[in-house]
Amino acid sequence: MLNSILLQSQGAGWANIAMIVALIAIFYLFMIRPQQKKQNEIKKFREGLKAGDSIVTAGGIYGKIRSVNDTTFVVEIAKDVKITIDKGSVYPSAAQADKDAASK
Protein backbone atom coordinates (compact mmCIF):
# COMPACT_ATOMS: atom_id res chain seq x y z
CA MET A 1 0.00 0.00 0.00
CA LEU A 2 2.74 2.45 0.95
CA ASN A 3 4.63 1.52 -2.18
CA SER A 4 1.69 2.39 -4.46
CA ILE A 5 1.22 5.78 -2.74
CA LEU A 6 4.89 6.64 -3.32
CA LEU A 7 4.64 5.69 -7.00
CA GLN A 8 1.54 7.84 -7.47
CA SER A 9 3.21 10.88 -5.90
CA GLN A 10 6.27 10.45 -8.12
CA GLY A 11 4.07 10.33 -11.20
CA ALA A 12 2.37 13.55 -10.17
CA GLY A 13 5.77 15.22 -9.83
CA TRP A 14 6.66 14.38 -13.42
CA ALA A 15 3.29 15.63 -14.60
CA ASN A 16 3.89 18.96 -12.88
CA ILE A 17 7.32 19.30 -14.47
CA ALA A 18 5.87 18.44 -17.89
CA MET A 19 3.18 21.09 -17.40
CA ILE A 20 5.77 23.75 -16.53
CA VAL A 21 7.85 22.83 -19.60
CA ALA A 22 4.73 23.02 -21.77
CA LEU A 23 3.86 26.49 -20.40
CA ILE A 24 7.38 27.75 -21.08
CA ALA A 25 7.19 26.40 -24.64
CA ILE A 26 3.82 28.11 -25.19
CA PHE A 27 5.14 31.44 -23.88
CA TYR A 28 8.15 31.15 -26.15
CA LEU A 29 6.15 30.30 -29.27
CA PHE A 30 3.38 32.84 -28.83
CA MET A 31 5.06 35.76 -27.05
CA ILE A 32 8.84 35.79 -27.13
CA ARG A 33 9.53 34.49 -30.65
CA PRO A 34 7.16 36.89 -32.50
CA GLN A 35 8.62 39.83 -30.55
CA GLN A 36 12.15 38.79 -31.49
CA LYS A 37 11.14 38.53 -35.16
CA LYS A 38 9.60 42.00 -35.05
CA GLN A 39 12.73 43.46 -33.43
CA ASN A 40 14.90 41.86 -36.13
CA GLU A 41 12.69 43.36 -38.87
CA ILE A 42 12.97 46.82 -37.31
CA LYS A 43 16.75 46.41 -36.99
CA LYS A 44 17.03 45.42 -40.68
CA PHE A 45 14.87 48.40 -41.63
CA ARG A 46 17.10 50.81 -39.71
CA GLU A 47 20.26 49.33 -41.20
CA GLY A 48 18.82 49.70 -44.71
CA LEU A 49 17.98 53.40 -44.41
CA LYS A 50 19.85 55.78 -46.67
CA ALA A 51 19.86 59.48 -47.51
CA GLY A 52 16.55 60.60 -49.00
CA ASP A 53 14.33 58.08 -47.16
CA SER A 54 11.26 59.41 -45.33
CA ILE A 55 11.04 58.52 -41.65
CA VAL A 56 9.09 59.17 -38.47
CA THR A 57 10.90 59.53 -35.15
CA ALA A 58 9.66 58.00 -31.93
CA GLY A 59 8.56 61.50 -30.94
CA GLY A 60 6.35 61.80 -34.04
CA ILE A 61 8.59 64.10 -36.09
CA TYR A 62 8.39 63.47 -39.84
CA GLY A 63 11.41 64.13 -42.00
CA LYS A 64 13.86 63.00 -44.63
CA ILE A 65 17.28 61.57 -43.93
CA ARG A 66 20.05 63.79 -45.23
CA SER A 67 23.06 61.82 -43.96
CA VAL A 68 23.75 58.56 -42.16
CA ASN A 69 26.41 58.18 -39.46
CA ASP A 70 27.37 55.15 -37.35
CA THR A 71 24.74 55.65 -34.64
CA THR A 72 22.82 58.74 -35.78
CA PHE A 73 20.93 60.27 -38.70
CA VAL A 74 20.81 63.89 -39.76
CA VAL A 75 17.17 64.51 -40.62
CA GLU A 76 15.69 67.51 -42.42
CA ILE A 77 12.32 68.30 -40.84
CA ALA A 78 11.68 71.58 -42.69
CA LYS A 79 13.50 73.64 -45.28
CA ASP A 80 17.00 74.28 -43.90
CA VAL A 81 16.07 72.79 -40.50
CA LYS A 82 18.14 69.72 -39.69
CA ILE A 83 18.31 67.66 -36.50
CA THR A 84 20.52 64.79 -35.42
CA ILE A 85 18.69 61.79 -34.01
CA ASP A 86 19.64 58.36 -32.75
CA LYS A 87 19.05 55.42 -35.10
CA GLY A 88 17.04 53.64 -32.41
CA SER A 89 14.29 56.27 -32.52
CA VAL A 90 13.43 55.95 -36.22
CA TYR A 91 10.39 54.30 -37.77
CA PRO A 92 9.22 54.19 -41.40
CA SER A 93 6.81 56.92 -42.43
CA ALA A 94 3.21 55.93 -43.14
CA ALA A 95 3.68 56.58 -46.87
CA GLN A 96 6.82 54.45 -46.93
CA ALA A 97 5.07 51.63 -45.06
CA ASP A 98 2.15 51.72 -47.52
CA LYS A 99 4.56 51.62 -50.46
CA ASP A 100 6.46 48.66 -48.96
CA ALA A 101 3.20 46.81 -48.25
CA ALA A 102 1.99 47.36 -51.84
CA SER A 103 5.24 45.98 -53.29
CA LYS A 104 4.92 42.66 -51.40
N, CA, C and O atoms as CSV, one atom per row, in Angstrom:
chain,resi,resn,atom,element,x,y,z
A,1,MET,N,N,0.823,-1.188,0.000
A,1,MET,CA,C,0.000,0.000,0.000
A,1,MET,C,C,0.869,1.254,0.000
A,1,MET,O,O,0.646,2.167,-0.795
A,2,LEU,N,N,1.846,1.299,0.880
A,2,LEU,CA,C,2.741,2.451,0.953
A,2,LEU,C,C,3.528,2.616,-0.341
A,2,LEU,O,O,3.793,3.732,-0.790
A,3,ASN,N,N,3.891,1.493,-0.924
A,3,ASN,CA,C,4.630,1.524,-2.176
A,3,ASN,C,C,3.807,2.161,-3.298
A,3,ASN,O,O,4.344,2.961,-4.065
A,4,SER,N,N,2.535,1.833,-3.413
A,4,SER,CA,C,1.689,2.394,-4.464
A,4,SER,C,C,1.457,3.894,-4.258
A,4,SER,O,O,1.347,4.633,-5.236
A,5,ILE,N,N,1.382,4.352,-3.022
A,5,ILE,CA,C,1.222,5.782,-2.736
A,5,ILE,C,C,2.465,6.542,-3.172
A,5,ILE,O,O,2.357,7.626,-3.746
A,6,LEU,N,N,3.638,5.990,-2.907
A,6,LEU,CA,C,4.886,6.642,-3.324
A,6,LEU,C,C,4.984,6.731,-4.839
A,6,LEU,O,O,5.416,7.752,-5.375
A,7,LEU,N,N,4.585,5.668,-5.535
A,7,LEU,CA,C,4.636,5.685,-6.996
A,7,LEU,C,C,3.671,6.709,-7.572
A,7,LEU,O,O,4.001,7.367,-8.559
A,8,GLN,N,N,2.503,6.862,-6.991
A,8,GLN,CA,C,1.537,7.835,-7.471
A,8,GLN,C,C,2.049,9.257,-7.272
A,8,GLN,O,O,1.850,10.106,-8.140
A,9,SER,N,N,2.701,9.532,-6.150
A,9,SER,CA,C,3.206,10.883,-5.904
A,9,SER,C,C,4.375,11.203,-6.830
A,9,SER,O,O,4.548,12.356,-7.226
A,10,GLN,N,N,5.169,10.211,-7.177
A,10,GLN,CA,C,6.269,10.455,-8.115
A,10,GLN,C,C,5.721,10.746,-9.509
A,10,GLN,O,O,6.261,11.596,-10.217
A,11,GLY,N,N,4.684,10.073,-9.901
A,11,GLY,CA,C,4.069,10.326,-11.205
A,11,GLY,C,C,3.490,11.721,-11.274
A,11,GLY,O,O,3.567,12.370,-12.317
A,12,ALA,N,N,2.918,12.190,-10.199
A,12,ALA,CA,C,2.367,13.547,-10.168
A,12,ALA,C,C,3.478,14.580,-10.281
A,12,ALA,O,O,3.274,15.638,-10.876
A,13,GLY,N,N,4.635,14.298,-9.727
A,13,GLY,CA,C,5.774,15.221,-9.833
A,13,GLY,C,C,6.222,15.406,-11.269
A,13,GLY,O,O,6.512,16.520,-11.705
A,14,TRP,N,N,6.275,14.298,-12.004
A,14,TRP,CA,C,6.659,14.383,-13.416
A,14,TRP,C,C,5.600,15.114,-14.229
A,14,TRP,O,O,5.932,15.844,-15.163
A,15,ALA,N,N,4.357,14.931,-13.893
A,15,ALA,CA,C,3.287,15.627,-14.600
A,15,ALA,C,C,3.392,17.136,-14.370
A,15,ALA,O,O,3.167,17.920,-15.292
A,16,ASN,N,N,3.727,17.539,-13.165
A,16,ASN,CA,C,3.895,18.965,-12.875
A,16,ASN,C,C,5.070,19.552,-13.657
A,16,ASN,O,O,4.978,20.655,-14.196
A,17,ILE,N,N,6.155,18.818,-13.712
A,17,ILE,CA,C,7.320,19.297,-14.469
A,17,ILE,C,C,6.985,19.397,-15.953
A,17,ILE,O,O,7.368,20.362,-16.614
A,18,ALA,N,N,6.271,18.401,-16.475
A,18,ALA,CA,C,5.869,18.437,-17.886
A,18,ALA,C,C,4.957,19.628,-18.157
A,18,ALA,O,O,5.058,20.248,-19.216
A,19,MET,N,N,4.081,19.954,-17.235
A,19,MET,CA,C,3.181,21.093,-17.396
A,19,MET,C,C,3.964,22.407,-17.424
A,19,MET,O,O,3.666,23.290,-18.228
A,20,ILE,N,N,4.942,22.534,-16.565
A,20,ILE,CA,C,5.773,23.751,-16.533
A,20,ILE,C,C,6.546,23.893,-17.834
A,20,ILE,O,O,6.624,24.988,-18.391
A,21,VAL,N,N,7.116,22.802,-18.322
A,21,VAL,CA,C,7.851,22.833,-19.595
A,21,VAL,C,C,6.914,23.219,-20.736
A,21,VAL,O,O,7.293,23.995,-21.613
A,22,ALA,N,N,5.700,22.686,-20.730
A,22,ALA,CA,C,4.726,23.024,-21.769
A,22,ALA,C,C,4.363,24.510,-21.721
A,22,ALA,O,O,4.252,25.149,-22.767
A,23,LEU,N,N,4.180,25.059,-20.532
A,23,LEU,CA,C,3.862,26.486,-20.405
A,23,LEU,C,C,5.003,27.361,-20.910
A,23,LEU,O,O,4.769,28.368,-21.578
A,24,ILE,N,N,6.222,26.981,-20.594
A,24,ILE,CA,C,7.383,27.745,-21.081
A,24,ILE,C,C,7.435,27.699,-22.608
A,24,ILE,O,O,7.702,28.716,-23.249
A,25,ALA,N,N,7.185,26.540,-23.187
A,25,ALA,CA,C,7.190,26.405,-24.644
A,25,ALA,C,C,6.096,27.270,-25.272
A,25,ALA,O,O,6.326,27.910,-26.297
A,26,ILE,N,N,4.923,27.291,-24.669
A,26,ILE,CA,C,3.824,28.113,-25.194
A,26,ILE,C,C,4.177,29.593,-25.122
A,26,ILE,O,O,3.961,30.329,-26.085
A,27,PHE,N,N,4.716,30.033,-23.996
A,27,PHE,CA,C,5.136,31.436,-23.880
A,27,PHE,C,C,6.166,31.774,-24.945
A,27,PHE,O,O,6.095,32.835,-25.566
A,28,TYR,N,N,7.113,30.887,-25.159
A,28,TYR,CA,C,8.152,31.146,-26.153
A,28,TYR,C,C,7.552,31.263,-27.549
A,28,TYR,O,O,7.860,32.202,-28.282
A,29,LEU,N,N,6.700,30.317,-27.916
A,29,LEU,CA,C,6.152,30.296,-29.272
A,29,LEU,C,C,5.188,31.442,-29.554
A,29,LEU,O,O,5.157,31.962,-30.670
A,30,PHE,N,N,4.411,31.836,-28.571
A,30,PHE,CA,C,3.382,32.837,-28.826
A,30,PHE,C,C,3.723,34.251,-28.373
A,30,PHE,O,O,3.054,35.200,-28.783
A,31,MET,N,N,4.742,34.416,-27.540
A,31,MET,CA,C,5.055,35.755,-27.047
A,31,MET,C,C,6.484,36.180,-27.361
A,31,MET,O,O,6.696,37.250,-27.930
A,32,ILE,N,N,7.438,35.383,-27.009
A,32,ILE,CA,C,8.842,35.786,-27.132
A,32,ILE,C,C,9.310,35.743,-28.579
A,32,ILE,O,O,9.913,36.703,-29.059
A,33,ARG,N,N,9.045,34.650,-29.281
A,33,ARG,CA,C,9.534,34.491,-30.647
A,33,ARG,C,C,8.971,35.552,-31.598
A,33,ARG,O,O,9.752,36.132,-32.352
A,34,PRO,N,N,7.668,35.841,-31.608
A,34,PRO,CA,C,7.164,36.895,-32.500
A,34,PRO,C,C,7.774,38.265,-32.185
A,34,PRO,O,O,8.027,39.051,-33.098
A,35,GLN,N,N,8.009,38.552,-30.917
A,35,GLN,CA,C,8.616,39.829,-30.550
A,35,GLN,C,C,10.049,39.909,-31.069
A,35,GLN,O,O,10.477,40.961,-31.543
A,36,GLN,N,N,10.788,38.809,-30.982
A,36,GLN,CA,C,12.153,38.787,-31.492
A,36,GLN,C,C,12.170,38.982,-33.006
A,36,GLN,O,O,13.036,39.683,-33.529
A,37,LYS,N,N,11.219,38.367,-33.717
A,37,LYS,CA,C,11.140,38.529,-35.163
A,37,LYS,C,C,10.844,39.985,-35.524
A,37,LYS,O,O,11.424,40.528,-36.464
A,38,LYS,N,N,9.946,40.606,-34.779
A,38,LYS,CA,C,9.601,42.001,-35.048
A,38,LYS,C,C,10.803,42.912,-34.795
A,38,LYS,O,O,11.054,43.835,-35.569
A,39,GLN,N,N,11.541,42.659,-33.721
A,39,GLN,CA,C,12.734,43.456,-33.430
A,39,GLN,C,C,13.781,43.289,-34.521
A,39,GLN,O,O,14.446,44.258,-34.888
A,40,ASN,N,N,13.940,42.080,-35.046
A,40,ASN,CA,C,14.897,41.856,-36.130
A,40,ASN,C,C,14.484,42.590,-37.398
A,40,ASN,O,O,15.339,43.121,-38.105
A,41,GLU,N,N,13.182,42.630,-37.700
A,41,GLU,CA,C,12.694,43.356,-38.870
A,41,GLU,C,C,12.959,44.850,-38.730
A,41,GLU,O,O,13.377,45.498,-39.689
A,42,ILE,N,N,12.720,45.398,-37.548
A,42,ILE,CA,C,12.974,46.823,-37.313
A,42,ILE,C,C,14.463,47.117,-37.432
A,42,ILE,O,O,14.853,48.138,-37.998
A,43,LYS,N,N,15.294,46.228,-36.901
A,43,LYS,CA,C,16.749,46.406,-36.990
A,43,LYS,C,C,17.202,46.407,-38.450
A,43,LYS,O,O,18.011,47.246,-38.845
A,44,LYS,N,N,16.684,45.468,-39.256
A,44,LYS,CA,C,17.034,45.420,-40.681
A,44,LYS,C,C,16.574,46.691,-41.386
A,44,LYS,O,O,17.285,47.226,-42.237
A,45,PHE,N,N,15.382,47.172,-41.030
A,45,PHE,CA,C,14.874,48.404,-41.631
A,45,PHE,C,C,15.817,49.561,-41.346
A,45,PHE,O,O,16.168,50.317,-42.251
A,46,ARG,N,N,16.228,49.703,-40.091
A,46,ARG,CA,C,17.098,50.813,-39.705
A,46,ARG,C,C,18.461,50.721,-40.375
A,46,ARG,O,O,19.044,51.739,-40.747
A,47,GLU,N,N,18.971,49.499,-40.530
A,47,GLU,CA,C,20.263,49.333,-41.196
A,47,GLU,C,C,20.176,49.645,-42.684
A,47,GLU,O,O,21.171,50.039,-43.291
A,48,GLY,N,N,18.989,49.471,-43.284
A,48,GLY,CA,C,18.817,49.704,-44.709
A,48,GLY,C,C,18.478,51.135,-45.076
A,48,GLY,O,O,18.357,51.445,-46.261
A,49,LEU,N,N,18.322,52.011,-44.110
A,49,LEU,CA,C,17.979,53.396,-44.406
A,49,LEU,C,C,19.152,54.115,-45.052
A,49,LEU,O,O,20.313,53.872,-44.723
A,50,LYS,N,N,18.820,55.006,-45.983
A,50,LYS,CA,C,19.847,55.783,-46.669
A,50,LYS,C,C,19.345,57.208,-46.849
A,50,LYS,O,O,18.180,57.504,-46.581
A,51,ALA,N,N,20.218,58.075,-47.298
A,51,ALA,CA,C,19.862,59.478,-47.507
A,51,ALA,C,C,18.697,59.566,-48.493
A,51,ALA,O,O,18.688,58.899,-49.527
A,52,GLY,N,N,17.712,60.406,-48.150
A,52,GLY,CA,C,16.549,60.601,-48.997
A,52,GLY,C,C,15.322,59.823,-48.561
A,52,GLY,O,O,14.225,60.092,-49.051
A,53,ASP,N,N,15.473,58.862,-47.652
A,53,ASP,CA,C,14.330,58.084,-47.164
A,53,ASP,C,C,13.492,58.911,-46.191
A,53,ASP,O,O,14.028,59.685,-45.398
A,54,SER,N,N,12.173,58.740,-46.261
A,54,SER,CA,C,11.262,59.406,-45.332
A,54,SER,C,C,11.129,58.557,-44.077
A,54,SER,O,O,11.035,57.332,-44.151
A,55,ILE,N,N,11.123,59.219,-42.927
A,55,ILE,CA,C,11.043,58.520,-41.648
A,55,ILE,C,C,10.117,59.249,-40.691
A,55,ILE,O,O,9.704,60.384,-40.930
A,56,VAL,N,N,9.805,58.565,-39.601
A,56,VAL,CA,C,9.090,59.166,-38.472
A,56,VAL,C,C,9.894,58.813,-37.231
A,56,VAL,O,O,10.261,57.653,-37.039
A,57,THR,N,N,10.170,59.800,-36.389
A,57,THR,CA,C,10.901,59.530,-35.154
A,57,THR,C,C,9.936,59.013,-34.098
A,57,THR,O,O,8.718,59.091,-34.262
A,58,ALA,N,N,10.487,58.488,-33.022
A,58,ALA,CA,C,9.659,57.996,-31.925
A,58,ALA,C,C,8.821,59.119,-31.324
A,58,ALA,O,O,7.760,58.866,-30.753
A,59,GLY,N,N,9.288,60.347,-31.450
A,59,GLY,CA,C,8.555,61.497,-30.938
A,59,GLY,C,C,7.498,62.017,-31.890
A,59,GLY,O,O,6.789,62.969,-31.564
A,60,GLY,N,N,7.377,61.400,-33.083
A,60,GLY,CA,C,6.350,61.801,-34.036
A,60,GLY,C,C,6.789,62.858,-35.027
A,60,GLY,O,O,5.947,63.458,-35.695
A,61,ILE,N,N,8.088,63.103,-35.142
A,61,ILE,CA,C,8.594,64.105,-36.085
A,61,ILE,C,C,8.827,63.424,-37.429
A,61,ILE,O,O,9.539,62.423,-37.513
A,62,TYR,N,N,8.217,63.977,-38.486
A,62,TYR,CA,C,8.391,63.465,-39.840
A,62,TYR,C,C,9.546,64.208,-40.500
A,62,TYR,O,O,9.733,65.405,-40.285
A,63,GLY,N,N,10.313,63.485,-41.301
A,63,GLY,CA,C,11.406,64.133,-41.997
A,63,GLY,C,C,12.047,63.218,-43.017
A,63,GLY,O,O,11.625,62.081,-43.224
A,64,LYS,N,N,13.093,63.757,-43.657
A,64,LYS,CA,C,13.864,62.997,-44.634
A,64,LYS,C,C,15.303,62.918,-44.163
A,64,LYS,O,O,15.865,63.891,-43.661
A,65,ILE,N,N,15.883,61.754,-44.332
A,65,ILE,CA,C,17.282,61.565,-43.932
A,65,ILE,C,C,18.172,62.292,-44.927
A,65,ILE,O,O,18.034,62.133,-46.140
A,66,ARG,N,N,19.080,63.084,-44.398
A,66,ARG,CA,C,20.046,63.789,-45.235
A,66,ARG,C,C,21.420,63.144,-45.180
A,66,ARG,O,O,22.148,63.173,-46.173
A,67,SER,N,N,21.795,62.562,-44.044
A,67,SER,CA,C,23.058,61.821,-43.960
A,67,SER,C,C,22.949,60.751,-42.889
A,67,SER,O,O,22.168,60.862,-41.943
A,68,VAL,N,N,23.762,59.703,-43.067
A,68,VAL,CA,C,23.754,58.559,-42.158
A,68,VAL,C,C,25.130,58.444,-41.524
A,68,VAL,O,O,26.141,58.407,-42.225
A,69,ASN,N,N,25.169,58.387,-40.206
A,69,ASN,CA,C,26.412,58.176,-39.464
A,69,ASN,C,C,26.344,56.802,-38.805
A,69,ASN,O,O,25.395,56.053,-39.036
A,70,ASP,N,N,27.336,56.464,-37.990
A,70,ASP,CA,C,27.370,55.150,-37.349
A,70,ASP,C,C,26.151,54.904,-36.458
A,70,ASP,O,O,25.498,53.867,-36.575
A,71,THR,N,N,25.847,55.840,-35.581
A,71,THR,CA,C,24.739,55.645,-34.639
A,71,THR,C,C,23.650,56.707,-34.744
A,71,THR,O,O,22.682,56.672,-33.984
A,72,THR,N,N,23.794,57.648,-35.671
A,72,THR,CA,C,22.820,58.739,-35.784
A,72,THR,C,C,22.456,59.006,-37.241
A,72,THR,O,O,23.133,58.567,-38.170
A,73,PHE,N,N,21.356,59.744,-37.401
A,73,PHE,CA,C,20.934,60.266,-38.699
A,73,PHE,C,C,20.842,61.773,-38.583
A,73,PHE,O,O,20.514,62.298,-37.519
A,74,VAL,N,N,21.129,62.470,-39.667
A,74,VAL,CA,C,20.809,63.888,-39.764
A,74,VAL,C,C,19.541,63.951,-40.599
A,74,VAL,O,O,19.516,63.513,-41.749
A,75,VAL,N,N,18.487,64.504,-40.002
A,75,VAL,CA,C,17.166,64.505,-40.618
A,75,VAL,C,C,16.730,65.942,-40.868
A,75,VAL,O,O,16.834,66.800,-39.992
A,76,GLU,N,N,16.236,66.191,-42.090
A,76,GLU,CA,C,15.690,67.508,-42.418
A,76,GLU,C,C,14.191,67.455,-42.157
A,76,GLU,O,O,13.466,66.673,-42.772
A,77,ILE,N,N,13.733,68.311,-41.222
A,77,ILE,CA,C,12.321,68.303,-40.841
A,77,ILE,C,C,11.546,69.473,-41.459
A,77,ILE,O,O,10.315,69.465,-41.474
A,78,ALA,N,N,12.257,70.461,-41.961
A,78,ALA,CA,C,11.676,71.584,-42.691
A,78,ALA,C,C,12.803,72.145,-43.546
A,78,ALA,O,O,13.955,71.731,-43.412
A,79,LYS,N,N,12.478,73.070,-44.409
A,79,LYS,CA,C,13.502,73.640,-45.277
A,79,LYS,C,C,14.590,74.282,-44.417
A,79,LYS,O,O,14.324,75.175,-43.613
A,80,ASP,N,N,15.810,73.808,-44.606
A,80,ASP,CA,C,17.005,74.283,-43.896
A,80,ASP,C,C,16.932,74.069,-42.379
A,80,ASP,O,O,17.630,74.760,-41.637
A,81,VAL,N,N,16.118,73.143,-41.908
A,81,VAL,CA,C,16.069,72.793,-40.496
A,81,VAL,C,C,16.452,71.321,-40.377
A,81,VAL,O,O,15.708,70.433,-40.792
A,82,LYS,N,N,17.630,71.085,-39.800
A,82,LYS,CA,C,18.137,69.716,-39.687
A,82,LYS,C,C,18.380,69.386,-38.224
A,82,LYS,O,O,18.835,70.224,-37.446
A,83,ILE,N,N,18.066,68.144,-37.865
A,83,ILE,CA,C,18.308,67.664,-36.502
A,83,ILE,C,C,19.076,66.352,-36.579
A,83,ILE,O,O,18.998,65.628,-37.571
A,84,THR,N,N,19.810,66.062,-35.529
A,84,THR,CA,C,20.520,64.793,-35.421
A,84,THR,C,C,19.765,63.917,-34.434
A,84,THR,O,O,19.479,64.329,-33.310
A,85,ILE,N,N,19.447,62.703,-34.870
A,85,ILE,CA,C,18.694,61.789,-34.014
A,85,ILE,C,C,19.383,60.432,-33.972
A,85,ILE,O,O,20.145,60.072,-34.869
A,86,ASP,N,N,19.101,59.697,-32.919
A,86,ASP,CA,C,19.644,58.356,-32.748
A,86,ASP,C,C,18.929,57.384,-33.686
A,86,ASP,O,O,17.734,57.532,-33.940
A,87,LYS,N,N,19.653,56.398,-34.197
A,87,LYS,CA,C,19.052,55.417,-35.104
A,87,LYS,C,C,17.949,54.607,-34.430
A,87,LYS,O,O,17.030,54.139,-35.101
A,88,GLY,N,N,18.029,54.439,-33.128
A,88,GLY,CA,C,17.041,53.644,-32.410
A,88,GLY,C,C,15.678,54.297,-32.306
A,88,GLY,O,O,14.713,53.643,-31.912
A,89,SER,N,N,15.576,55.569,-32.649
A,89,SER,CA,C,14.292,56.268,-32.517
A,89,SER,C,C,13.658,56.559,-33.869
A,89,SER,O,O,12.931,57.541,-34.014
A,90,VAL,N,N,13.929,55.710,-34.866
A,90,VAL,CA,C,13.431,55.945,-36.216
A,90,VAL,C,C,12.478,54.825,-36.626
A,90,VAL,O,O,12.736,53.644,-36.394
A,91,TYR,N,N,11.369,55.234,-37.244
A,91,TYR,CA,C,10.389,54.304,-37.774
A,91,TYR,C,C,10.061,54.713,-39.199
A,91,TYR,O,O,10.249,55.877,-39.554
A,92,PRO,N,N,9.575,53.793,-40.031
A,92,PRO,CA,C,9.222,54.191,-41.399
A,92,PRO,C,C,8.014,55.123,-41.382
A,92,PRO,O,O,7.145,55.015,-40.517
A,93,SER,N,N,7.970,56.044,-42.353
A,93,SER,CA,C,6.808,56.919,-42.432
A,93,SER,C,C,5.616,56.123,-42.920
A,93,SER,O,O,5.783,55.037,-43.474
A,94,ALA,N,N,4.431,56.637,-42.726
A,94,ALA,CA,C,3.213,55.932,-43.143
A,94,ALA,C,C,3.207,55.713,-44.649
A,94,ALA,O,O,2.814,54.644,-45.116
A,95,ALA,N,N,3.637,56.711,-45.413
A,95,ALA,CA,C,3.676,56.581,-46.870
A,95,ALA,C,C,4.664,55.496,-47.285
A,95,ALA,O,O,4.387,54.704,-48.186
A,96,GLN,N,N,5.808,55.466,-46.628
A,96,GLN,CA,C,6.823,54.447,-46.928
A,96,GLN,C,C,6.289,53.060,-46.589
A,96,GLN,O,O,6.484,52.116,-47.355
A,97,ALA,N,N,5.629,52.932,-45.466
A,97,ALA,CA,C,5.071,51.632,-45.063
A,97,ALA,C,C,4.013,51.168,-46.058
A,97,ALA,O,O,3.963,49.985,-46.394
A,98,ASP,N,N,3.166,52.081,-46.536
A,98,ASP,CA,C,2.151,51.722,-47.522
A,98,ASP,C,C,2.800,51.275,-48.826
A,98,ASP,O,O,2.353,50.314,-49.451
A,99,LYS,N,N,3.854,51.972,-49.232
A,99,LYS,CA,C,4.565,51.623,-50.464
A,99,LYS,C,C,5.201,50.245,-50.344
A,99,LYS,O,O,5.132,49.446,-51.278
A,100,ASP,N,N,5.822,49.962,-49.197
A,100,ASP,CA,C,6.455,48.660,-48.956
A,100,ASP,C,C,5.404,47.545,-48.937
A,100,ASP,O,O,5.641,46.460,-49.468
A,101,ALA,N,N,4.254,47.807,-48.331
A,101,ALA,CA,C,3.202,46.808,-48.248
A,101,ALA,C,C,2.632,46.517,-49.652
A,101,ALA,O,O,2.296,45.372,-49.956
A,102,ALA,N,N,2.525,47.536,-50.492
A,102,ALA,CA,C,1.988,47.356,-51.842
A,102,ALA,C,C,2.946,46.563,-52.718
A,102,ALA,O,O,2.510,45.852,-53.623
A,103,SER,N,N,4.250,46.676,-52.460
A,103,SER,CA,C,5.237,45.980,-53.290
A,103,SER,C,C,5.355,44.500,-52.942
A,103,SER,O,O,5.945,43.741,-53.710
A,104,LYS,N,N,4.812,44.072,-51.807
A,104,LYS,CA,C,4.920,42.656,-51.396
A,104,LYS,C,C,3.875,41.818,-52.009
A,104,LYS,O,O,3.829,40.612,-51.765
